[in-house]
Amino acid sequence: MATISPLISAEEIISVSNIILIDARAGANAFENYQNEHLKGARFVDLNRDLASISENPANGGRHPLPSAEDFSKKLSSLGISPSSHVIVYDNKNGSNFAARFWWMMRAIGHEKIQVLNGGYQAAIQAGFPTNSGIESFEKTTYPFQEWKLPLADIEEVEKARKNDQNIVIDVRDKNRFDGLIEPLDLIAGHIPGAVNVPLMENLDENGLFKSSTELAQKYKTIIGDKKSENTIVHCGSGVTACHTLLAMDYAGLPIPKLYVGSWSEWSRNDREMTTKN
């Protein structure tokens, strides 16, 4: 378990020193937006280029497969991050897009001093955090080669788990996607049979901030019941937004369960049993 909270408030980052800020905002013009304005000192990461290893066929690992841990270590080196760095990552969707994915990847290689900005970019702006434009300059480092240390599940394990009462498979997508009413990203609308829908937005309060650790702990203990963390699998569309729920569970003081990176984007392309709208 990490020695610091996975979340940090906008007010707190103003008072902390010796941090490395990572801008993981989403959108087609994310890098352009970063160049136009970002939190002062922030360094940019891109989901497709830096946090995934995109394959030609999403049937093999989904739309956003993980890069190798070695390649991720090299990326951290290029960002000037070392194993002792205190890193804070933000996006414009309160961690539900790419910040939580970056957080999970950092935790997965054993990095402890990594936090997500609660409330995201706008919260920092409202708190008076200074901004900058252009591209920040910084010294590169060497981040030693690592391996993924947090638990992962592949498609075969999910196939077995969904049929086993001792396991629970959690789908964090919106209910309309889970129910097969809409599907904006993948080819087929629906969900993995046996999965339980717990939309990630339920992790947030009416102000778009994470609910208290106590409230989140109560929520997920009720959902998971007596299932062990190693028997709990969390997924989404392509293994990105699922990390938001993994972060919420870690914040709640619960063990981080397994991430199914391939998620619905892989499952729905592999001739597996699917529950779709009648």
BELZIJO-V398335 format. One line per field, one symbol per residue. ss: DSSP state (H for helix, E for strand, C for the rest). phi: phi as a letter, one per 20 degrees, with the letter a starting at -180 (. if undefined). burial: I if it has 9 or more other C-alpha atoms within 8 Angstrom, else O. A space follows every 10 residues. Layout:
BEGIN
ss->???
phi->???
burial->???
END
This chain:
BEGIN
ss->CCCCCCEECH HHHHHCCCEE EEECCCCCCH HHHHHHCEEC CCEECCHHHH CCCCCCCCCC CCCCCCCCHH HHHHHHHHCC CCCCCEEEEE CCCCCCCCHH HHHHHHHHCC CCCEEEECCH HHHHHHCCCC EECCCCCCCC CCCCCCCCCC CECCHHHHHH HCCCCCCEEE ECCCHHHHCC CCCCCCCCCC EECCCEECCH HHHECCCCCE CCHHHHHHHH HHHHCCCCHH HEEEECCCCC CHHHHHHHHH HCCCCCCEEC CCHHHHHCCC CCCEECCC
phi->.fecffdcef ffffeecldd edecfeofdg fffgffabfg nfdecdgfed dbcfdfdffd nnfcffffff ffffffffem edgefedcdc cdclnfedff ffgfffffen feeccdffnm gfffffenff dbcmdfdaef cceggccfde fccdffffgf ffddfedcdd defggffgfn ebbfcdfceq bfgnfdecgf fffdefendf ffffffffff ffffmeffff ddcdbbebmd fgffffffff ffneffffde fglffegfdc lefcdcff
burial->OOOOOIIIII OOOOOOOOII IIIIIIOOOI OOIIIIIIII OIIIIIIIOI IIIOIOOIIO IIIIIOIOII OIIIIIIIII IIOOIIIIII IIIIIIIIII IIIIIIIIIO IIIIIIIIII IOIIIOOOIO IIIOOOOOOI IIIOOOIIOI IOIIIOOIOO IIOOOOIIII IIIOOOIIII IOIOOIOOII IIOOIOIIII OOIIIOOOII IOIOIIIOOI OOOIOOIOIO IIIIIIIIII IIIIIIIIII IIOOOIIIII IIIIIIIIIO OOOIIIOO
END
